[in-house]
Amino acid sequence: MAMLRAAKHAMRALGSRAPDASPFARMLHASTGSKKIVGVFYKANEYASMNPKFVGCVEGSLGIRDWLESQGHQYIVTDDKEGPNCELEKHIPDMHVLITTPFHPAYVTEERIKKAKNLQLLLTAGIGSDHIDLKAAAAAGLTVAEVTGSNTVSVAEDELMRILILVRNFLPGYHQVINGDWNVAAIAYRAYDLEGKTVGTVGAGRIGKLLLQRLKPFNCNLLYHDRLKMEPDLEKEIGAKFEEDLDKMLPKCDVIVINTPLTEKTRGLFNKERIGKLKKGVLIVNNARGAIMDTQAVADACSSGHIAGYSGDVWNPQPAPKDHPWRYMPNHAMTPHISGTTIDGQLRYAAGTKDMLDRYFKGQDFPAQNYIVKEGKLASQYQ
Amino acid sequence: MAMLRAAKHAMRALGSRAPDASPFARMLHASTGSKKIVGVFYKANEYASMNPKFVGCVEGSLGIRDWLESQGHQYIVTDDKEGPNCELEKHIPDMHVLITTPFHPAYVTEERIKKAKNLQLLLTAGIGSDHIDLKAAAAAGLTVAEVTGSNTVSVAEDELMRILILVRNFLPGYHQVINGDWNVAAIAYRAYDLEGKTVGTVGAGRIGKLLLQRLKPFNCNLLYHDRLKMEPDLEKEIGAKFEEDLDKMLPKCDVIVINTPLTEKTRGLFNKERIGKLKKGVLIVNNARGAIMDTQAVADACSSGHIAGYSGDVWNPQPAPKDHPWRYMPNHAMTPHISGTTIDGQLRYAAGTKDMLDRYFKGQDFPAQNYIVKEGKLASQYQ
């Protein structure tokens, strides 16, 4: 199978020497020969040396520099990704592969794709490729792939933490401690058990399912909305009830967790109107993508108390500017985009990226679930 | 059975009219007639009216005032519990029942017990009666009882939240958000998944078991130390391994959770020497009692980094003074004593307290598991 694919790639490589009007022209480029690979990661500075496993930063460079260079490839790594004079822009015209992460995303616009004449492969070290104009990438014949599954556990754990932080009203207590106060009542009047509450997930893909599995022993009323109903056995094991109609599910929920990719259908899904129909005092956890929410509508609902707590690690845009309203709204438990870049997650997505590069060099297919754009087609969740 | 107990109580009541030199003299007092009941809770002030279910505060008074007064009992409620001129002291000489909570404990010393000539019953609305000198209470023939189980779920959920907050390095990210910063690396270099880590609980009673059940889907290596090994079926269901020797278990743990009552055996259990033998970078969660730890040894180990994170809601003493070192040590995630006083927990311990008062008035036994001191004997976990 791998041999067959390699042979096909080689034949395509030969074919690509001639001008080709096909929209998939660039896919036909050979994967052989020396490649220029650009990695865009966040910079760690003084933190880089604090943990030898910290491979997800510029300094760590996914731990693949020696391996790439020993094979004759060029590997440029930077965190400088914005504006016409940034380091990334210099390498766009001749790079073959761009690796980036959702934590410090290199935004791959149609304009950048047009400039990137040699580009063949866009790899997301992690999960979530909405920083790429996927339609433009598909039209240009690029391959886009993620390390599917690499940090699903990391994100699901983080979501459960955030649910508990909101339900239990953790942060006001913490603030009392560091401010020298002690006022149990000021915390307790709105601290609850998770047990017995209704928790609904918008999306029950890999992360949503892992979250539901972890929620099961908490004895909640678990609901999920998704394009697909789970197999009955899995649904029973997980103990969650399928809700076909999102807008019927949402008003039942004490806690809503967003586990859907950002697509044209989900952009701005939680606008003022939809938020207005949620239960008063609802708690929302969103580690999916910031743009699924209407930023100001969330801030307003937190201010009015309609949303009693909002926690997540995703923002629109990223990095969040200093004046982003979510930094200042009441009852938030926000962090920078971090849930998928634990040390454990980094080691997994570094290994997955290396594996895909290796397959790319050898002209082999990637694991099927990793493809976001393949042969001009978007993966189903992005359609 | 209840009838029989009632008859016995009535007989004892008759017997108690004559002077009685037995150390259990006060147990023999009648439970009939009008009683003076004192409740010591935290004051809620402006928060009291914010939630009609907020019964655990002075203003809420467990929601039993009308019920008590309609039966001719006197019910004094205060938060003023310290020093010779406090409100509590005024009522010590003639109160029959004292109700208090671990969140704002009325410390019942031997001296106070001696002054409390009418005292028969000490009820803890919640779990954990170490604010009472149990030996003195036993010697004086008092009954001490808790609402066992009333907030075990509340505490177990809170412990899992704290484990995740530490493992995932949540608070530095939150601080960045509120301070206008964005530095993923400064969080990620020491953020981990819980999956695959070794978590050990010191004590696997009601709360410890609930925690282990909730930890199971996280795919950790679960260990427990307790006086008793669980039944094989339960152990298998929970998926935790018994460790007979505490000092053999502790150095294996990435995360240690304290789930043991404060007794003479556990006071100061985590001293400098024992902490020194823990894994470097260990995370500790303690919602049990502050005095199980050597306060300064914990603060020093957090400062040196030997303990990489410490979270809990219990302090020694409570309320924690403004200069308590745990407020200022690095990598803490502390709150005031809150985990067992969620609204759900309050409703359960209020109901359990009312049930025990009702049984007391009727001369009936309490649920067996509620007794901490009964007929001069301490419950097994306090021996």
Interface residues (C-beta under 8 A of the other chain):
Chain A: Y42 K43 A44 N45 Y47 A48 M50 N51 F54 G56 C57 F103 H104 V153 S154 E157 D158 L160 M161 L164 I165 V167 R168 N169 F170 L171 G173 Y174 Q176 V177 I178 G180 W182 N183 V184 A185 A186 I187 A188 Y189 R190 A191 Y192 D193 L194 E195 G196 Q213 R214 K216 P217 F218 D313 Q318 P319 A320 K322 W326 R327 H332 A333 M334 T335 P336 H337 I338 S339 T341 T342 I343 D344 G345 Q346
Chain B: Y42 K43 A44 N45 Y47 A48 M50 N51 F54 G56 C57 F103 H104 V153 S154 E157 D158 L160 M161 L164 I165 V167 R168 N169 F170 L171 G173 Y174 Q176 V177 I178 G180 W182 N183 V184 A185 A186 I187 A188 Y189 R190 A191 Y192 D193 L194 E195 G196 Q213 R214 K216 P217 F218 D313 Q318 P319 A320 K322 W326 R327 H332 A333 M334 T335 P336 H337 I338 S339 T341 T342 I343 D344 G345 Q346
